[in-house]
Amino acid sequence: MGKGKKHHYNRLFLDKLAYTGSCNTPTTVNSWTFSVKECHFSPQKTLSAMPALPDDGHQLWVQVCGLTTLETLISLGQHFDIDKGDLQDILTADHVTKISAMDKSILLIMKDFYYDENEVLNVEQVCLLLYKNYVISFQESDRPIFEWVGKALESNINKVRERSVDYLFGILLDAVINNCVDIIGNIEQSLERMEEFLIDPNLKDRNVGTRILSVRKNIQRMKRFIIPFKEQLPRFIHPDDTDLIRKENLPYLVDINDHLQLAVQLLEACREEANAVFDLHIANNDLKMNEIMKRLTVVSTIFIPLTFIVGVWGMNFKFMPETEWDYGYLFAWIVLIVTGLVTWWYLLKRKWF
């Protein structure tokens, strides 16, 4: 294996270098050195044994999890000749989605999404660096985003070791997009459950309004990151722009672009469904309010004639024969009850309730 080229950063750059995210995962580095015939996995808690640059016939994937240990990341950057601007962008956790092609490398910055234990959607920045015969992936946490990619290398699934490293780069990219599609599928299922709660009168969920607003917010967050990525990705699959992408791998990269297009379409469908569910929620609230108002109106209508009768007998005229009658009180109750029942029967006959 080759020893690699050392790249030195100036002191001014190192003083300004900082990770801007909130994830506290310690930095760990795993590496897969592979060729057509073999694959060697090296789990490393630190960079005491720096992954060697691959020589002829070998390729390398370096997986960096956690961006909090700057010393490790600086050593990694110097060892693999990572551009200063690229390293700074990688450490900027809220960086916009970006695809940057240089003479020796291609940097891809994107967002991955996941639910935490409280079912809250979180965003994690994932960066991929492609060189001539090695690729480096950076992620803020130690989530097993690329676990199946490592197993594919070790088992040579789909003959991945027999292809160039830009094909592996595409697999890593596709893994992130697949995860986004899964998240969108979860959002779609959540919206379907909310719709069932809203349609079925036997199901009640007092927090459905809050959950709808949360889903709509999550959809907007995903659109803010996925749409710009969709617009930039076609620039990445033109072989004339760089020597790092081989023509024989273009069909796979085009498939990835189609997969991303599908993710955008699903996300747009979820947005429309979320709006429809929200409109249904508002309509249900209006219907419930209308039912309440109708019941109050019926009660008020029944008591209107009763109030009129009581008001008449409540006048203080000197000559009112009913007030002197021994059975006047009982007669008044009979009149009130009969009037109320007649009014109720009339409203029922007219199907007002």
C-alpha positions as CSV (number, residue, x, y, z in Angstrom):
1,M,0.0,0.0,0.0
2,G,1.1,3.5,-0.7
3,K,2.0,5.9,2.1
4,G,-0.1,8.8,0.8
5,K,0.6,12.4,0.3
6,K,0.8,14.8,3.2
7,H,-1.2,18.0,2.9
8,H,-0.5,20.7,5.5
9,Y,-3.0,23.3,6.6
10,N,-1.8,26.7,7.8
11,R,-2.4,27.9,11.4
12,L,-4.9,30.5,10.5
13,F,-7.1,27.9,8.9
14,L,-6.8,25.5,11.8
15,D,-7.7,28.2,14.3
16,K,-11.0,28.9,12.4
17,L,-11.8,25.2,11.9
18,A,-14.8,24.1,14.1
19,Y,-17.7,21.7,14.0
20,T,-20.9,23.7,14.1
21,G,-23.4,20.8,14.8
22,S,-25.0,19.6,18.0
23,C,-24.2,15.9,17.7
24,N,-21.7,14.8,20.4
25,T,-20.7,11.5,18.8
26,P,-17.0,10.9,19.2
27,T,-15.1,10.5,15.9
28,T,-14.4,7.0,14.8
29,V,-13.0,5.7,11.5
30,N,-13.6,2.5,9.7
31,S,-12.0,1.5,6.4
32,W,-12.5,-1.1,3.7
33,T,-9.6,-1.8,1.4
34,F,-10.8,-4.0,-1.4
35,S,-9.8,-5.5,-4.8
36,V,-11.4,-8.0,-7.1
37,K,-10.1,-10.9,-5.0
38,E,-10.2,-9.6,-1.4
39,C,-11.7,-7.2,1.0
40,H,-10.1,-6.1,4.3
41,F,-12.1,-4.3,7.0
42,S,-10.3,-2.2,9.6
43,P,-12.3,-0.9,12.5
44,Q,-10.5,1.9,14.2
45,K,-11.4,4.0,17.2
46,T,-8.7,6.5,16.5
47,L,-6.3,7.2,13.7
48,S,-3.3,5.7,15.4
49,A,-3.1,3.4,12.4
50,M,-3.9,5.7,9.5
51,P,-5.7,3.9,6.6
52,A,-3.2,3.7,3.8
53,L,-3.9,5.1,0.4
54,P,-4.6,2.3,-2.0
55,D,-2.1,1.2,-4.6
56,D,-2.6,-0.3,-8.0
57,G,-5.4,-2.9,-8.1
58,H,-6.9,-1.8,-4.7
59,Q,-9.6,0.7,-3.8
60,L,-10.5,2.2,-0.4
61,W,-13.6,3.3,1.4
62,V,-13.1,5.3,4.6
63,Q,-16.2,5.8,6.8
64,V,-16.0,8.6,9.3
65,C,-18.6,8.7,12.0
66,G,-18.8,11.7,14.3
67,L,-17.2,15.1,13.7
68,T,-16.3,16.3,17.2
69,T,-12.6,15.2,17.3
70,L,-10.9,17.9,15.3
71,E,-7.5,16.4,15.7
72,T,-8.6,13.2,14.0
73,L,-10.3,15.1,11.2
74,I,-7.3,17.3,10.6
75,S,-5.0,14.3,10.5
76,L,-7.4,12.6,8.1
77,G,-7.6,15.7,5.9
78,Q,-3.8,16.0,5.7
79,H,-3.4,12.3,5.0
80,F,-6.0,12.1,2.2
81,D,-5.2,15.6,0.8
82,I,-8.7,17.0,1.5
83,D,-9.1,20.5,0.3
84,K,-9.4,23.1,3.1
85,G,-12.7,24.4,1.7
86,D,-14.1,20.9,1.5
87,L,-13.1,20.1,5.1
88,Q,-14.7,23.4,6.3
89,D,-17.9,22.6,4.5
90,I,-18.0,19.1,5.9
91,L,-17.7,20.5,9.5
92,T,-20.5,23.1,8.8
93,A,-23.5,21.1,9.9
94,D,-26.1,23.4,8.5
95,H,-24.4,23.7,5.1
96,V,-26.7,23.9,2.1
97,T,-27.0,20.9,-0.2
98,K,-24.0,21.0,-2.5
99,I,-22.2,19.1,-5.3
100,S,-18.7,20.5,-6.0
101,A,-16.4,19.0,-8.6
102,M,-12.7,19.8,-8.5
103,D,-9.7,18.4,-10.5
104,K,-9.0,15.6,-8.0
105,S,-12.2,15.2,-6.1
106,I,-16.0,15.5,-6.0
107,L,-17.7,16.7,-2.8
108,L,-21.3,15.9,-2.2
109,I,-23.1,17.4,0.8
110,M,-26.6,16.2,1.5
111,K,-29.0,15.6,4.4
112,D,-30.2,12.3,5.9
113,F,-33.4,12.1,8.0
114,Y,-34.3,9.8,10.9
115,Y,-36.7,9.5,13.8
116,D,-35.4,9.6,17.4
117,E,-36.9,7.7,20.3
118,N,-39.6,10.4,20.7
119,E,-40.7,10.1,17.1
120,V,-39.3,13.5,16.2
121,L,-37.8,13.9,12.8
122,N,-34.1,14.9,12.9
123,V,-31.7,16.0,10.2
124,E,-28.1,14.7,9.9
125,Q,-25.6,16.0,7.4
126,V,-23.8,13.4,5.3
127,C,-20.9,14.2,3.0
128,L,-19.2,12.0,0.4
129,L,-15.8,12.7,-1.1
130,L,-14.8,10.9,-4.3
131,Y,-11.2,10.6,-5.4
132,K,-9.6,8.5,-8.2
133,N,-9.4,5.2,-6.3
134,Y,-10.9,5.9,-2.9
135,V,-14.0,7.5,-1.3
136,I,-14.6,9.0,2.1
137,S,-17.9,9.3,3.8
138,F,-18.6,11.7,6.7
139,Q,-21.6,11.6,9.0
140,E,-22.4,13.4,12.2
141,S,-23.6,10.4,14.2
142,D,-22.7,6.7,14.3
143,R,-26.1,5.5,12.9
144,P,-25.6,2.5,10.6
145,I,-26.6,4.4,7.4
146,F,-24.1,2.4,5.3
147,E,-24.1,-0.9,7.2
148,W,-25.3,-2.9,4.2
149,V,-22.8,-1.3,1.9
150,G,-19.9,-2.7,4.1
151,K,-21.6,-6.2,3.9
152,A,-21.9,-5.9,0.2
153,L,-18.2,-5.2,-0.1
154,E,-17.2,-8.1,2.1
155,S,-19.5,-10.5,0.3
156,N,-19.0,-8.9,-3.2
157,I,-22.7,-8.6,-3.7
158,N,-23.5,-7.6,-7.3
159,K,-19.7,-7.8,-7.9
160,V,-19.3,-4.4,-6.3
161,R,-15.5,-5.1,-5.8
162,E,-15.1,-5.6,-9.5
163,R,-16.3,-2.1,-10.3
164,S,-14.5,1.3,-10.0
165,V,-14.8,3.3,-6.8
166,D,-17.3,5.8,-8.4
167,Y,-19.8,2.9,-8.4
168,L,-19.3,2.6,-4.7
169,F,-19.8,6.3,-4.4
170,G,-23.1,5.9,-6.2
171,I,-24.1,3.1,-3.8
172,L,-23.4,5.3,-0.8
173,L,-25.5,8.1,-2.4
174,D,-28.3,5.7,-3.1
175,A,-28.3,4.4,0.5
176,V,-29.1,7.9,1.7
177,I,-31.8,8.4,-0.9
178,N,-33.3,5.0,0.0
179,N,-33.5,6.1,3.6
180,C,-35.3,9.4,2.6
181,V,-37.8,7.3,0.6
182,D,-38.4,5.1,3.7
183,I,-39.0,8.3,5.8
184,I,-41.4,9.6,3.2
185,G,-43.2,6.2,3.3
186,N,-43.5,6.5,7.1
187,I,-45.0,10.0,6.7
188,E,-47.5,8.7,4.1
189,Q,-48.6,5.9,6.5
190,S,-48.9,8.4,9.3
191,L,-51.2,10.6,7.2
192,E,-53.3,7.6,6.3
193,R,-53.8,6.8,10.0
194,M,-54.8,10.4,10.7
195,E,-57.3,10.2,7.9
196,E,-58.9,7.1,9.4
197,F,-59.2,8.9,12.7
198,L,-60.9,11.8,11.0
199,I,-63.3,9.7,8.9
200,D,-64.3,7.1,11.5
201,P,-66.6,8.6,14.1
202,N,-65.8,5.8,16.5
203,L,-62.1,6.7,16.6
204,K,-61.0,9.8,18.5
205,D,-57.6,11.5,18.6
206,R,-57.5,14.8,20.4
207,N,-53.9,15.5,19.2
208,V,-54.6,14.8,15.5
209,G,-54.4,18.5,14.7
210,T,-51.0,19.0,16.3
211,R,-49.7,15.8,14.6
212,I,-50.9,17.1,11.2
213,L,-49.1,20.4,11.7
214,S,-45.9,18.4,12.7
215,V,-46.1,16.3,9.6
216,R,-46.6,19.3,7.4
217,K,-43.5,20.9,9.0
218,N,-41.5,17.7,8.4
219,I,-42.5,17.7,4.8
220,Q,-41.4,21.3,4.3
221,R,-38.0,20.5,6.0
222,M,-37.4,17.6,3.7
223,K,-38.4,19.6,0.6
224,R,-36.0,22.3,1.6
225,F,-33.1,19.9,1.3
226,I,-34.2,17.4,-1.3
227,I,-35.4,19.7,-4.0
228,P,-32.1,21.6,-4.3
229,F,-30.3,18.2,-4.4
230,K,-32.5,17.1,-7.2
231,E,-31.7,20.2,-9.2
232,Q,-27.9,19.7,-8.8
233,L,-27.6,16.0,-9.3
234,P,-28.0,16.0,-13.1
235,R,-24.7,18.1,-13.2
236,F,-23.0,15.2,-11.4
237,I,-23.8,12.5,-14.0
238,H,-22.1,14.2,-17.0
239,P,-18.9,12.4,-17.7
240,D,-17.4,15.3,-19.7
241,D,-17.2,17.4,-16.6
242,T,-14.8,15.1,-14.6
243,D,-12.6,12.1,-15.1
244,L,-13.7,10.6,-11.8
245,I,-17.0,9.3,-13.2
246,R,-16.6,6.5,-15.7
247,K,-19.0,6.1,-18.6
248,E,-19.8,2.4,-17.8
249,N,-21.3,3.6,-14.4
250,L,-23.5,6.3,-15.9
251,P,-26.6,4.0,-16.2
252,Y,-26.5,3.3,-12.5
253,L,-26.1,7.0,-11.7
254,V,-29.0,7.8,-14.0
255,D,-31.0,5.3,-12.0
256,I,-30.1,7.1,-8.8
257,N,-31.3,10.3,-10.3
258,D,-34.6,8.7,-11.3
259,H,-34.8,7.3,-7.7
260,L,-34.4,10.9,-6.4
261,Q,-37.0,12.1,-8.8
262,L,-39.4,9.5,-7.3
263,A,-38.6,10.6,-3.8
264,V,-39.5,14.2,-4.8
265,Q,-42.7,13.0,-6.4
266,L,-43.6,11.0,-3.3
267,L,-42.8,14.0,-1.1
268,E,-45.0,16.2,-3.2
269,A,-47.8,13.7,-3.0
270,C,-47.4,13.6,0.8
271,R,-47.6,17.4,0.9
272,E,-50.9,17.3,-1.1
273,E,-52.2,14.5,1.1
274,A,-51.2,16.5,4.3
275,N,-53.1,19.5,3.0
276,A,-56.1,17.3,2.3
277,V,-56.0,15.8,5.7
278,F,-55.7,19.2,7.3
279,D,-58.7,20.5,5.3
280,L,-60.6,17.4,6.5
281,H,-59.6,18.2,10.0
282,I,-60.9,21.7,9.7
283,A,-64.1,20.5,8.0
284,N,-64.6,18.0,10.9
285,N,-64.2,20.8,13.4
286,D,-66.7,22.9,11.5
287,L,-69.2,20.0,11.4
288,K,-68.8,19.5,15.1
289,M,-69.3,23.2,15.7
290,N,-72.4,23.1,13.5
291,E,-73.8,20.2,15.5
292,I,-73.3,22.1,18.7
293,M,-74.8,25.2,17.3
294,K,-77.8,23.2,16.0
295,R,-78.4,21.7,19.4
296,L,-78.2,25.0,21.1
297,T,-80.6,26.5,18.5
298,V,-83.1,23.7,19.2
299,V,-82.9,24.3,22.9
300,S,-83.3,28.0,22.4
301,T,-86.3,27.5,20.0
302,I,-88.0,25.3,22.6
303,F,-87.6,27.9,25.3
304,I,-88.6,30.9,23.2
305,P,-92.5,30.3,23.6
306,L,-91.9,29.3,27.2
307,T,-90.1,32.5,27.9
308,F,-92.9,34.4,26.2
309,I,-95.6,32.8,28.4
310,V,-93.6,33.4,31.6
311,G,-93.1,37.0,30.5
312,V,-96.8,37.6,30.0
313,W,-97.6,36.1,33.4
314,G,-94.8,38.1,34.9
315,M,-96.4,41.4,34.1
316,N,-97.7,43.3,37.2
317,F,-101.2,44.2,36.0
318,K,-103.7,44.5,38.8
319,F,-106.4,42.5,36.9
320,M,-105.0,39.0,36.0
321,P,-107.6,36.3,36.8
322,E,-105.1,33.5,36.6
323,T,-103.1,34.8,39.5
324,E,-106.1,34.5,41.8
325,W,-107.1,31.0,40.7
326,D,-106.4,28.2,43.1
327,Y,-105.1,26.0,40.3
328,G,-103.3,28.7,38.4
329,Y,-99.8,27.5,39.3
330,L,-100.6,23.9,38.2
331,F,-102.3,25.3,35.0
332,A,-99.2,27.3,34.2
333,W,-97.0,24.3,34.5
334,I,-99.3,22.3,32.2
335,V,-99.3,25.1,29.6
336,L,-95.5,25.3,29.8
337,I,-94.9,21.5,29.4
338,V,-97.5,21.1,26.6
339,T,-96.0,24.1,24.8
340,G,-92.5,22.8,25.1
341,L,-93.5,19.3,23.9
342,V,-95.4,20.7,20.9
343,T,-92.4,22.8,19.9
344,W,-90.1,19.8,20.3
345,W,-92.5,17.6,18.2
346,Y,-92.7,20.3,15.5
347,L,-88.9,20.6,15.2
348,L,-88.6,16.8,15.2
349,K,-91.2,16.5,12.4
350,R,-89.3,19.1,10.3
351,K,-86.1,17.0,10.9
352,W,-84.2,19.9,12.4
353,F,-82.3,17.5,14.6
